[in-house]
């Protein structure tokens, strides 16, 4: 009575696509050899270029030189795009702070600008070595977006307008951004002095604190 059931189970296993170890190994090699693909980040119209945003803080701006980098190729491709995103993030932060400080809360949709960058970052393929870094970046965005959401909601009654460092979102964002920077410095100690300066500038200029 049990023999048909055993035969049926065997058939289901075959239909389910059970692969031999050789096939699995071939698929793993193919997956490993396929490079991660990155698209261009969104260009946010904040009214400020990246250069103008850095100058307004003011903060030094050092460009990461891909051709001089010792970072592995897959991680290098990721960082190239992420640093473009961070330049955009600096512009969004600085332009939003300028508008909100002069009570022009509706001059542009700050929340939508943050959402564009967050959506793009979430969709980015992430090299395994940079998963922790990537999470820190998303946490940095989340805290800053919360800060401006709270300010827009409270408007002139916002308690942290003159004491930004006291806002929980700002503190959380700053901790995440500094952790992201530390992650890069620990992973890539062989980078040139210029590229290490770039690591610092992208993250420090984005940070409120």
TASUL-V595094 format. One record per residue. RES is the residue in one small letter. SS is DSSP state (H for helix, E for strand, C for the rest). PHI is phi in whole degrees, -180 to 180 (none if undefined). D_LAST is the distance of its C-alpha to the last C-alpha in whole Angstrom. Layout:
res = (RES	RES)
ss = (SS	SS)
phi = (PHI	PHI)
d_last = (D_LAST	D_LAST)
This chain:
res = (x	x	x	x	x	x	x	x	x	x	x	x	x	x	x	x	x	x	x	x	x	x	x	x	x	x	x	x	x	x	x	x	x	x	x	x	x	x	x	x	x	x	x	x	x	x	x	x	x	x	x	x	x	x	x	x	x	x	x	x	x	x	x	x	x	x	x	x	x	x	x	x	x	x	x	x	x	x	x	x	x	x	x	x	x	x	x	x	x	x	x	x	x	x	x	x	x	x	x	x	x	x	x	x	x	x	x	x	x	x	x	x	x	x	x	x	x	x	x	x	x	x	x	x	x	x	x	x	x	x	x	x	x	x	x	x	x	x	x	x	x	x	x	x	x	x	x	x	x	x	x	x	x	x	x	x	x	x	x	x	x	x	x	x	x	x	x	x	x	x	x	x	x	x	x	x	x	x	x	x	x	x	x	x	x	x	x	x	x	x	x	x	x	x	x	x	x	x	x	x	x	x	x	x	x	x	x	x	x)
ss = (C	C	H	H	H	H	H	H	H	H	H	H	H	H	H	C	C	C	C	C	H	H	H	H	H	H	H	H	H	H	H	H	H	C	C	C	C	C	C	C	C	C	C	C	C	C	C	C	C	H	H	H	H	H	H	H	H	C	C	C	C	C	C	C	C	H	H	H	C	C	C	C	H	H	H	H	H	H	H	H	H	H	H	H	H	H	H	H	H	H	H	H	H	H	H	H	H	H	H	H	H	C	C	C	C	C	C	C	C	H	H	H	H	H	H	H	H	H	H	H	H	H	H	C	C	C	C	H	H	H	H	H	H	H	H	H	H	H	H	H	H	H	H	H	H	H	H	H	H	H	H	H	H	H	H	H	H	C	C	C	C	C	C	H	H	H	C	H	H	H	H	H	H	H	H	H	H	H	H	H	H	H	H	H	H	H	H	C	C	C	C	C	H	H	H	H	H	H	H	H	H	H	H	H	H	H	C	C	C)
phi = (none	-90	-59	-59	-65	-66	-63	-62	-61	-62	-66	-62	-61	-67	-63	-67	88	-58	-109	-74	-54	-64	-63	-62	-64	-63	-65	-63	-64	-63	-65	-67	-86	-86	-70	-69	-105	-123	-102	-72	-70	-65	-99	-89	-86	-97	91	-127	-79	-60	-61	-67	-66	-63	-65	-72	-69	-88	-152	-60	-124	-112	-87	-67	-99	-58	-66	-102	-86	-97	-68	-55	-54	-65	-71	-63	-63	-64	-64	-57	-73	-62	-68	-65	-63	-65	-60	-64	-65	-62	-64	-64	-63	-68	-64	-66	-64	-62	-67	-68	-65	-102	62	-100	-68	-108	-66	-157	-91	-60	-61	-66	-65	-62	-62	-60	-70	-64	-60	-65	-64	-62	-85	-66	-69	-119	-60	-54	-68	-117	-65	-67	-57	-60	-63	-61	-62	-63	-66	-63	-63	-60	-66	-69	-61	-63	-59	-73	-63	-65	-66	-63	-68	-86	55	-68	-92	-66	-72	-106	-60	-104	-139	-56	-63	-82	-75	-58	-64	-65	-63	-63	-62	-62	-62	-67	-66	-68	-66	-63	-61	-60	-62	-66	-65	-76	-80	-125	-69	-89	-64	-66	-60	-63	-69	-68	-61	-65	-52	-65	-66	-58	-82	-66	-67	-75	-74	-73	-105)
d_last = (74	71	71	70	67	66	67	65	62	63	63	59	58	59	58	55	54	54	53	55	53	54	52	49	48	49	47	44	45	45	41	40	41	40	36	34	33	30	31	29	25	26	25	23	24	21	23	21	21	19	20	19	16	15	16	15	12	13	12	15	17	19	21	22	26	28	31	30	28	30	28	31	32	31	28	28	29	26	23	25	24	21	19	21	19	16	17	18	15	13	16	16	12	13	16	16	13	16	19	17	17	20	21	23	22	25	25	24	23	20	21	23	21	19	22	23	21	21	24	25	22	24	28	27	29	27	29	29	27	24	24	22	19	20	20	16	16	17	15	12	14	16	13	11	15	16	13	15	18	18	17	20	22	22	22	22	22	18	17	13	14	13	11	8	7	10	11	12	12	8	8	11	9	6	9	12	10	10	13	15	14	16	18	19	19	22	24	24	25	28	25	26	24	23	22	20	18	18	16	13	13	14	11	8	9	9	6	4	0)
